[in-house]
Amino acid sequence: MATPLLASDGRPIAAISAALDPAEADRLDDVGEELKKAVAVLGPRYGLNHA
C-alpha cells in the first residue's frame, strides 16, 4: 500500500508506504486511508501536496 508525495508544482517526489502481514489483508482499505491522512497532515509542513 502506498500513496504519493507531490511537490507544490504537482511533480511526484516520493511515496509513503506500509506493508501488512497477509493475515491482516482485510485492513488494506483502513491502512490506505491512514496513509492518505498522514500525507495530508504532514505534507504541507514540508511544502508538499498529496494526491
CHARMM-style PDB file with segment names, atoms N, HN, CA, C and O in Angstrom:
ATOM      1  N   MET     1       0.848  -1.143   0.000  1.00  0.00      PROA
ATOM      2  CA  MET     1       0.000   0.000   0.000  1.00  0.00      PROA
ATOM      3  C   MET     1       0.906   1.221   0.000  1.00  0.00      PROA
ATOM      4  O   MET     1       1.831   1.301   0.808  1.00  0.00      PROA
ATOM      5  N   ALA     2       0.656   2.173  -0.893  1.00  0.00      PROA
ATOM      6  HN  ALA     2      -0.096   2.108  -1.549  1.00  0.00      PROA
ATOM      7  CA  ALA     2       1.476   3.378  -0.963  1.00  0.00      PROA
ATOM      8  C   ALA     2       0.629   4.552  -1.420  1.00  0.00      PROA
ATOM      9  O   ALA     2      -0.404   4.377  -2.067  1.00  0.00      PROA
ATOM     10  N   THR     3       1.079   5.746  -1.077  1.00  0.00      PROA
ATOM     11  HN  THR     3       1.919   5.888  -0.552  1.00  0.00      PROA
ATOM     12  CA  THR     3       0.459   6.968  -1.569  1.00  0.00      PROA
ATOM     13  C   THR     3       1.580   7.939  -1.921  1.00  0.00      PROA
ATOM     14  O   THR     3       2.599   7.984  -1.232  1.00  0.00      PROA
ATOM     15  N   PRO     4       1.400   8.726  -2.999  1.00  0.00      PROA
ATOM     16  CA  PRO     4       2.489   9.593  -3.441  1.00  0.00      PROA
ATOM     17  C   PRO     4       2.612  10.866  -2.607  1.00  0.00      PROA
ATOM     18  O   PRO     4       1.652  11.316  -1.981  1.00  0.00      PROA
ATOM     19  N   LEU     5       3.809  11.430  -2.615  1.00  0.00      PROA
ATOM     20  HN  LEU     5       4.588  11.064  -3.123  1.00  0.00      PROA
ATOM     21  CA  LEU     5       4.063  12.766  -2.096  1.00  0.00      PROA
ATOM     22  C   LEU     5       4.392  13.618  -3.309  1.00  0.00      PROA
ATOM     23  O   LEU     5       5.262  13.268  -4.106  1.00  0.00      PROA
ATOM     24  N   LEU     6       3.697  14.729  -3.444  1.00  0.00      PROA
ATOM     25  HN  LEU     6       2.990  15.013  -2.797  1.00  0.00      PROA
ATOM     26  CA  LEU     6       3.866  15.583  -4.604  1.00  0.00      PROA
ATOM     27  C   LEU     6       4.472  16.918  -4.199  1.00  0.00      PROA
ATOM     28  O   LEU     6       4.139  17.469  -3.150  1.00  0.00      PROA
ATOM     29  N   ALA     7       5.363  17.431  -5.036  1.00  0.00      PROA
ATOM     30  HN  ALA     7       5.634  16.983  -5.888  1.00  0.00      PROA
ATOM     31  CA  ALA     7       5.911  18.767  -4.836  1.00  0.00      PROA
ATOM     32  C   ALA     7       4.797  19.778  -5.087  1.00  0.00      PROA
ATOM     33  O   ALA     7       3.749  19.426  -5.628  1.00  0.00      PROA
ATOM     34  N   SER     8       5.018  21.019  -4.701  1.00  0.00      PROA
ATOM     35  HN  SER     8       5.870  21.305  -4.261  1.00  0.00      PROA
ATOM     36  CA  SER     8       3.978  22.040  -4.855  1.00  0.00      PROA
ATOM     37  C   SER     8       3.575  22.247  -6.312  1.00  0.00      PROA
ATOM     38  O   SER     8       2.475  22.729  -6.581  1.00  0.00      PROA
ATOM     39  N   ASP     9       4.449  21.890  -7.257  1.00  0.00      PROA
ATOM     40  HN  ASP     9       5.343  21.498  -7.038  1.00  0.00      PROA
ATOM     41  CA  ASP     9       4.105  22.001  -8.682  1.00  0.00      PROA
ATOM     42  C   ASP     9       3.451  20.735  -9.232  1.00  0.00      PROA
ATOM     43  O   ASP     9       3.196  20.644 -10.433  1.00  0.00      PROA
ATOM     44  N   GLY    10       3.179  19.762  -8.370  1.00  0.00      PROA
ATOM     45  HN  GLY    10       3.387  19.836  -7.394  1.00  0.00      PROA
ATOM     46  CA  GLY    10       2.497  18.545  -8.780  1.00  0.00      PROA
ATOM     47  C   GLY    10       3.398  17.390  -9.163  1.00  0.00      PROA
ATOM     48  O   GLY    10       2.910  16.292  -9.432  1.00  0.00      PROA
ATOM     49  N   ARG    11       4.709  17.612  -9.193  1.00  0.00      PROA
ATOM     50  HN  ARG    11       5.105  18.504  -8.975  1.00  0.00      PROA
ATOM     51  CA  ARG    11       5.633  16.521  -9.540  1.00  0.00      PROA
ATOM     52  C   ARG    11       5.684  15.500  -8.412  1.00  0.00      PROA
ATOM     53  O   ARG    11       5.787  15.878  -7.245  1.00  0.00      PROA
ATOM     54  N   PRO    12       5.614  14.211  -8.740  1.00  0.00      PROA
ATOM     55  CA  PRO    12       5.805  13.198  -7.701  1.00  0.00      PROA
ATOM     56  C   PRO    12       7.268  13.176  -7.268  1.00  0.00      PROA
ATOM     57  O   PRO    12       8.169  13.110  -8.105  1.00  0.00      PROA
ATOM     58  N   ILE    13       7.498  13.232  -5.965  1.00  0.00      PROA
ATOM     59  HN  ILE    13       6.767  13.285  -5.285  1.00  0.00      PROA
ATOM     60  CA  ILE    13       8.885  13.249  -5.494  1.00  0.00      PROA
ATOM     61  C   ILE    13       9.200  12.099  -4.545  1.00  0.00      PROA
ATOM     62  O   ILE    13      10.369  11.799  -4.302  1.00  0.00      PROA
ATOM     63  N   ALA    14       8.185  11.465  -4.017  1.00  0.00      PROA
ATOM     64  HN  ALA    14       7.235  11.709  -4.215  1.00  0.00      PROA
ATOM     65  CA  ALA    14       8.404  10.350  -3.095  1.00  0.00      PROA
ATOM     66  C   ALA    14       7.074   9.647  -2.871  1.00  0.00      PROA
ATOM     67  O   ALA    14       6.034  10.059  -3.387  1.00  0.00      PROA
ATOM     68  N   ALA    15       7.136   8.581  -2.092  1.00  0.00      PROA
ATOM     69  HN  ALA    15       7.981   8.247  -1.673  1.00  0.00      PROA
ATOM     70  CA  ALA    15       5.919   7.876  -1.708  1.00  0.00      PROA
ATOM     71  C   ALA    15       6.080   7.404  -0.270  1.00  0.00      PROA
ATOM     72  O   ALA    15       7.187   7.141   0.200  1.00  0.00      PROA
ATOM     73  N   ILE    16       4.963   7.306   0.403  1.00  0.00      PROA
ATOM     74  HN  ILE    16       4.064   7.519   0.022  1.00  0.00      PROA
ATOM     75  CA  ILE    16       4.957   6.725   1.737  1.00  0.00      PROA
ATOM     76  C   ILE    16       4.210   5.403   1.606  1.00  0.00      PROA
ATOM     77  O   ILE    16       3.168   5.326   0.954  1.00  0.00      PROA
ATOM     78  N   SER    17       4.751   4.378   2.226  1.00  0.00      PROA
ATOM     79  HN  SER    17       5.597   4.440   2.755  1.00  0.00      PROA
ATOM     80  CA  SER    17       4.140   3.058   2.052  1.00  0.00      PROA
ATOM     81  C   SER    17       4.070   2.307   3.371  1.00  0.00      PROA
ATOM     82  O   SER    17       4.730   2.652   4.351  1.00  0.00      PROA
ATOM     83  N   ALA    18       3.253   1.275   3.360  1.00  0.00      PROA
ATOM     84  HN  ALA    18       2.717   0.994   2.564  1.00  0.00      PROA
ATOM     85  CA  ALA    18       3.109   0.403   4.516  1.00  0.00      PROA
ATOM     86  C   ALA    18       2.923  -1.022   4.011  1.00  0.00      PROA
ATOM     87  O   ALA    18       2.358  -1.246   2.940  1.00  0.00      PROA
ATOM     88  N   ALA    19       3.393  -1.952   4.773  1.00  0.00      PROA
ATOM     89  HN  ALA    19       3.852  -1.769   5.643  1.00  0.00      PROA
ATOM     90  CA  ALA    19       3.235  -3.370   4.436  1.00  0.00      PROA
ATOM     91  C   ALA    19       2.493  -4.056   5.575  1.00  0.00      PROA
ATOM     92  O   ALA    19       2.662  -3.716   6.746  1.00  0.00      PROA
ATOM     93  N   LEU    20       1.686  -5.008   5.209  1.00  0.00      PROA
ATOM     94  HN  LEU    20       1.549  -5.284   4.257  1.00  0.00      PROA
ATOM     95  CA  LEU    20       0.913  -5.768   6.188  1.00  0.00      PROA
ATOM     96  C   LEU    20       1.216  -7.247   6.067  1.00  0.00      PROA
ATOM     97  O   LEU    20       1.555  -7.741   4.991  1.00  0.00      PROA
ATOM     98  N   ASP    21       1.095  -7.929   7.153  1.00  0.00      PROA
ATOM     99  HN  ASP    21       0.820  -7.528   8.027  1.00  0.00      PROA
ATOM    100  CA  ASP    21       1.165  -9.377   7.163  1.00  0.00      PROA
ATOM    101  C   ASP    21      -0.051  -9.895   6.390  1.00  0.00      PROA
ATOM    102  O   ASP    21      -1.127  -9.307   6.497  1.00  0.00      PROA
ATOM    103  N   PRO    22       0.083 -10.963   5.625  1.00  0.00      PROA
ATOM    104  CA  PRO    22      -1.061 -11.488   4.877  1.00  0.00      PROA
ATOM    105  C   PRO    22      -2.308 -11.734   5.748  1.00  0.00      PROA
ATOM    106  O   PRO    22      -3.433 -11.633   5.260  1.00  0.00      PROA
ATOM    107  N   ALA    23      -2.109 -12.048   7.002  1.00  0.00      PROA
ATOM    108  HN  ALA    23      -1.194 -12.130   7.398  1.00  0.00      PROA
ATOM    109  CA  ALA    23      -3.251 -12.287   7.894  1.00  0.00      PROA
ATOM    110  C   ALA    23      -4.046 -11.009   8.153  1.00  0.00      PROA
ATOM    111  O   ALA    23      -5.185 -11.071   8.617  1.00  0.00      PROA
ATOM    112  N   GLU    24      -3.449  -9.842   7.851  1.00  0.00      PROA
ATOM    113  HN  GLU    24      -2.524  -9.792   7.474  1.00  0.00      PROA
ATOM    114  CA  GLU    24      -4.122  -8.572   8.074  1.00  0.00      PROA
ATOM    115  C   GLU    24      -4.618  -7.935   6.780  1.00  0.00      PROA
ATOM    116  O   GLU    24      -4.930  -6.744   6.755  1.00  0.00      PROA
ATOM    117  N   ALA    25      -4.691  -8.706   5.722  1.00  0.00      PROA
ATOM    118  HN  ALA    25      -4.438  -9.673   5.742  1.00  0.00      PROA
ATOM    119  CA  ALA    25      -5.082  -8.181   4.416  1.00  0.00      PROA
ATOM    120  C   ALA    25      -6.446  -7.493   4.446  1.00  0.00      PROA
ATOM    121  O   ALA    25      -6.705  -6.609   3.629  1.00  0.00      PROA
ATOM    122  N   ASP    26      -7.305  -7.877   5.355  1.00  0.00      PROA
ATOM    123  HN  ASP    26      -7.095  -8.596   6.018  1.00  0.00      PROA
ATOM    124  CA  ASP    26      -8.627  -7.253   5.440  1.00  0.00      PROA
ATOM    125  C   ASP    26      -8.550  -5.805   5.918  1.00  0.00      PROA
ATOM    126  O   ASP    26      -9.554  -5.095   5.878  1.00  0.00      PROA
ATOM    127  N   ARG    27      -7.388  -5.356   6.366  1.00  0.00      PROA
ATOM    128  HN  ARG    27      -6.571  -5.933   6.399  1.00  0.00      PROA
ATOM    129  CA  ARG    27      -7.187  -3.981   6.836  1.00  0.00      PROA
ATOM    130  C   ARG    27      -6.637  -3.052   5.762  1.00  0.00      PROA
ATOM    131  O   ARG    27      -6.385  -1.879   6.041  1.00  0.00      PROA
ATOM    132  N   LEU    28      -6.443  -3.548   4.541  1.00  0.00      PROA
ATOM    133  HN  LEU    28      -6.648  -4.500   4.315  1.00  0.00      PROA
ATOM    134  CA  LEU    28      -5.815  -2.742   3.495  1.00  0.00      PROA
ATOM    135  C   LEU    28      -6.526  -1.406   3.277  1.00  0.00      PROA
ATOM    136  O   LEU    28      -5.863  -0.373   3.177  1.00  0.00      PROA
ATOM    137  N   ASP    29      -7.834  -1.404   3.204  1.00  0.00      PROA
ATOM    138  HN  ASP    29      -8.372  -2.243   3.285  1.00  0.00      PROA
ATOM    139  CA  ASP    29      -8.559  -0.154   2.990  1.00  0.00      PROA
ATOM    140  C   ASP    29      -8.322   0.823   4.133  1.00  0.00      PROA
ATOM    141  O   ASP    29      -8.105   2.013   3.902  1.00  0.00      PROA
ATOM    142  N   ASP    30      -8.363   0.326   5.357  1.00  0.00      PROA
ATOM    143  HN  ASP    30      -8.539  -0.641   5.544  1.00  0.00      PROA
ATOM    144  CA  ASP    30      -8.138   1.192   6.520  1.00  0.00      PROA
ATOM    145  C   ASP    30      -6.724   1.759   6.524  1.00  0.00      PROA
ATOM    146  O   ASP    30      -6.530   2.943   6.800  1.00  0.00      PROA
ATOM    147  N   VAL    31      -5.746   0.928   6.224  1.00  0.00      PROA
ATOM    148  HN  VAL    31      -5.903  -0.033   6.000  1.00  0.00      PROA
ATOM    149  CA  VAL    31      -4.353   1.387   6.199  1.00  0.00      PROA
ATOM    150  C   VAL    31      -4.165   2.419   5.095  1.00  0.00      PROA
ATOM    151  O   VAL    31      -3.459   3.408   5.289  1.00  0.00      PROA
ATOM    152  N   GLY    32      -4.776   2.204   3.957  1.00  0.00      PROA
ATOM    153  HN  GLY    32      -5.350   1.401   3.799  1.00  0.00      PROA
ATOM    154  CA  GLY    32      -4.699   3.176   2.865  1.00  0.00      PROA
ATOM    155  C   GLY    32      -5.239   4.533   3.285  1.00  0.00      PROA
ATOM    156  O   GLY    32      -4.649   5.566   2.970  1.00  0.00      PROA
ATOM    157  N   GLU    33      -6.354   4.532   3.994  1.00  0.00      PROA
ATOM    158  HN  GLU    33      -6.834   3.692   4.250  1.00  0.00      PROA
ATOM    159  CA  GLU    33      -6.929   5.786   4.486  1.00  0.00      PROA
ATOM    160  C   GLU    33      -6.004   6.444   5.507  1.00  0.00      PROA
ATOM    161  O   GLU    33      -5.852   7.666   5.502  1.00  0.00      PROA
ATOM    162  N   GLU    34      -5.393   5.659   6.370  1.00  0.00      PROA
ATOM    163  HN  GLU    34      -5.517   4.667   6.373  1.00  0.00      PROA
ATOM    164  CA  GLU    34      -4.455   6.202   7.353  1.00  0.00      PROA
ATOM    165  C   GLU    34      -3.256   6.849   6.656  1.00  0.00      PROA
ATOM    166  O   GLU    34      -2.801   7.914   7.074  1.00  0.00      PROA
ATOM    167  N   LEU    35      -2.748   6.220   5.606  1.00  0.00      PROA
ATOM    168  HN  LEU    35      -3.118   5.355   5.267  1.00  0.00      PROA
ATOM    169  CA  LEU    35      -1.623   6.795   4.859  1.00  0.00      PROA
ATOM    170  C   LEU    35      -2.018   8.121   4.218  1.00  0.00      PROA
ATOM    171  O   LEU    35      -1.268   9.095   4.282  1.00  0.00      PROA
ATOM    172  N   LYS    36      -3.192   8.157   3.604  1.00  0.00      PROA
ATOM    173  HN  LYS    36      -3.802   7.365   3.552  1.00  0.00      PROA
ATOM    174  CA  LYS    36      -3.637   9.398   2.971  1.00  0.00      PROA
ATOM    175  C   LYS    36      -3.781  10.520   3.997  1.00  0.00      PROA
ATOM    176  O   LYS    36      -3.416  11.664   3.727  1.00  0.00      PROA
ATOM    177  N   LYS    37      -4.311  10.193   5.165  1.00  0.00      PROA
ATOM    178  HN  LYS    37      -4.608   9.263   5.385  1.00  0.00      PROA
ATOM    179  CA  LYS    37      -4.454  11.205   6.222  1.00  0.00      PROA
ATOM    180  C   LYS    37      -3.099  11.691   6.699  1.00  0.00      PROA
ATOM    181  O   LYS    37      -2.913  12.885   6.933  1.00  0.00      PROA
ATOM    182  N   ALA    38      -2.147  10.772   6.845  1.00  0.00      PROA
ATOM    183  HN  ALA    38      -2.298   9.802   6.655  1.00  0.00      PROA
ATOM    184  CA  ALA    38      -0.800  11.163   7.289  1.00  0.00      PROA
ATOM    185  C   ALA    38      -0.156  12.113   6.291  1.00  0.00      PROA
ATOM    186  O   ALA    38       0.457  13.106   6.685  1.00  0.00      PROA
ATOM    187  N   VAL    39      -0.289  11.818   5.006  1.00  0.00      PROA
ATOM    188  HN  VAL    39      -0.787  11.012   4.686  1.00  0.00      PROA
ATOM    189  CA  VAL    39       0.288  12.682   3.976  1.00  0.00      PROA
ATOM    190  C   VAL    39      -0.417  14.037   3.975  1.00  0.00      PROA
ATOM    191  O   VAL    39       0.231  15.071   3.812  1.00  0.00      PROA
ATOM    192  N   ALA    40      -1.739  14.040   4.155  1.00  0.00      PROA
ATOM    193  HN  ALA    40      -2.265  13.200   4.288  1.00  0.00      PROA
ATOM    194  CA  ALA    40      -2.488  15.296   4.167  1.00  0.00      PROA
ATOM    195  C   ALA    40      -2.064  16.192   5.324  1.00  0.00      PROA
ATOM    196  O   ALA    40      -2.038  17.415   5.183  1.00  0.00      PROA
ATOM    197  N   VAL    41      -1.731  15.596   6.464  1.00  0.00      PROA
ATOM    198  HN  VAL    41      -1.752  14.603   6.579  1.00  0.00      PROA
ATOM    199  CA  VAL    41      -1.324  16.368   7.640  1.00  0.00      PROA
ATOM    200  C   VAL    41       0.149  16.775   7.556  1.00  0.00      PROA
ATOM    201  O   VAL    41       0.490  17.933   7.796  1.00  0.00      PROA
ATOM    202  N   LEU    42       1.007  15.836   7.220  1.00  0.00      PROA
ATOM    203  HN  LEU    42       0.730  14.895   7.025  1.00  0.00      PROA
ATOM    204  CA  LEU    42       2.448  16.091   7.250  1.00  0.00      PROA
ATOM    205  C   LEU    42       2.976  16.763   5.996  1.00  0.00      PROA
ATOM    206  O   LEU    42       3.903  17.568   6.084  1.00  0.00      PROA
ATOM    207  N   GLY    43       2.424  16.463   4.842  1.00  0.00      PROA
ATOM    208  HN  GLY    43       1.671  15.809   4.771  1.00  0.00      PROA
ATOM    209  CA  GLY    43       2.922  17.015   3.592  1.00  0.00      PROA
ATOM    210  C   GLY    43       3.031  18.533   3.578  1.00  0.00      PROA
ATOM    211  O   GLY    43       4.092  19.058   3.238  1.00  0.00      PROA
ATOM    212  N   PRO    44       1.980  19.252   3.934  1.00  0.00      PROA
ATOM    213  CA  PRO    44       2.060  20.721   3.911  1.00  0.00      PROA
ATOM    214  C   PRO    44       3.144  21.299   4.821  1.00  0.00      PROA
ATOM    215  O   PRO    44       3.667  22.380   4.554  1.00  0.00      PROA
ATOM    216  N   ARG    45       3.475  20.598   5.872  1.00  0.00      PROA
ATOM    217  HN  ARG    45       3.050  19.719   6.089  1.00  0.00      PROA
ATOM    218  CA  ARG    45       4.552  21.069   6.762  1.00  0.00      PROA
ATOM    219  C   ARG    45       5.887  21.135   6.031  1.00  0.00      PROA
ATOM    220  O   ARG    45       6.771  21.909   6.397  1.00  0.00      PROA
ATOM    221  N   TYR    46       6.023  20.309   4.989  1.00  0.00      PROA
ATOM    222  HN  TYR    46       5.305  19.679   4.691  1.00  0.00      PROA
ATOM    223  CA  TYR    46       7.274  20.241   4.235  1.00  0.00      PROA
ATOM    224  C   TYR    46       7.116  20.778   2.831  1.00  0.00      PROA
ATOM    225  O   TYR    46       7.945  20.497   1.965  1.00  0.00      PROA
ATOM    226  N   GLY    47       6.065  21.547   2.590  1.00  0.00      PROA
ATOM    227  HN  GLY    47       5.392  21.775   3.294  1.00  0.00      PROA
ATOM    228  CA  GLY    47       5.841  22.142   1.276  1.00  0.00      PROA
ATOM    229  C   GLY    47       5.382  21.158   0.216  1.00  0.00      PROA
ATOM    230  O   GLY    47       5.584  21.393  -0.976  1.00  0.00      PROA
ATOM    231  N   LEU    48       4.761  20.051   0.637  1.00  0.00      PROA
ATOM    232  HN  LEU    48       4.597  19.861   1.605  1.00  0.00      PROA
ATOM    233  CA  LEU    48       4.318  19.013  -0.292  1.00  0.00      PROA
ATOM    234  C   LEU    48       2.806  18.972  -0.345  1.00  0.00      PROA
ATOM    235  O   LEU    48       2.123  19.431   0.571  1.00  0.00      PROA
ATOM    236  N   ASN    49       2.291  18.412  -1.434  1.00  0.00      PROA
ATOM    237  HN  ASN    49       2.846  18.039  -2.178  1.00  0.00      PROA
ATOM    238  CA  ASN    49       0.865  18.174  -1.601  1.00  0.00      PROA
ATOM    239  C   ASN    49       0.628  16.682  -1.599  1.00  0.00      PROA
ATOM    240  O   ASN    49       1.575  15.908  -1.736  1.00  0.00      PROA
ATOM    241  N   HSD    50      -0.599  16.267  -1.448  1.00  0.00      PROA
ATOM    242  HN  HSD    50      -1.368  16.896  -1.337  1.00  0.00      PROA
ATOM    243  CA  HSD    50      -0.909  14.832  -1.557  1.00  0.00      PROA
ATOM    244  C   HSD    50      -1.880  14.617  -2.686  1.00  0.00      PROA
ATOM    245  O   HSD    50      -2.625  15.521  -3.063  1.00  0.00      PROA
ATOM    246  N   ALA    51      -1.869  13.403  -3.230  1.00  0.00      PROA
ATOM    247  HN  ALA    51      -1.264  12.669  -2.923  1.00  0.00      PROA
ATOM    248  CA  ALA    51      -2.753  13.060  -4.355  1.00  0.00      PROA
ATOM    249  C   ALA    51      -4.098  12.621  -3.838  1.00  0.00      PROA
ATOM    250  OT1 ALA    51      -4.984  12.290  -4.626  1.00  0.00      PROA
TER     251      ALA     51
END
